[in-house]
Amino acid sequence: MVYTLYDASIAVAIDALASLTAVLKKAQESPNAARFSEARLAEDMLPLAFQVHVMTDLAQKLYHRLAGQEPLKWENSLKDYEQMHGRIAQTEELLSKATKDEVNKHDGETVSVGMGPGKTADMTTTAYVNGYILPNIFFHLTTAYAILRKEGVQLGKMDYLRPFIGKYVKDV
C-alpha cells in the first residue's frame, strides 16, 4: 500500500475537522458554553472562534490548491457554535469532493502560499502539506482544545485522538 499525497493531506484534514467537531460538541455541554467562542489562552492570542475559522480556511485552501484551483477567501465571521459547526460542515463537504486521483496528480507541483502581509512563498505540494498545512492545522486544533480545557471543559486526550485513531483501533 502506497502512502500518497491524498492520504497525507485530505484524509488527515478530514480527521482533524472531526476532532474539532468532537471537542466543540463536548464544550457545548458546559453551562458556560456561550462564552467560549471569545475565550483565549492569553490576552495576545486569538479566540476559539478564530481557531475554527483558520482551521477551516486552511482546509479549503488545501483542497483548492491540491485540485489546481485558486482558494476561496473566507471571512473571519464566526460567532457561535451554530456558525462554527456550519463552517466545519461546509469544509467537510468540500473535502469530500476531493478524489485520490485528482489530488495525487498534483504531487510535486508548485503552489504559491501567502506567508503574511505582502509575502508569498513557492513550494511543492508535498512541502506545502508537510511544512505548512499540517503544522498549522494541528496548531489551531490543539489551541482550540487548550482554550476549552482552560475554560474548564472536561476534555481528555481521547476526545482529541478518537477521530484520528478510532477507525484503526476498536473501543477507544
Beta strands, then each sheet from edge to edge (+ up, - down):
strand 1: 110-114
strand 2: 120-124
sheet 1: 1+ 2-
end
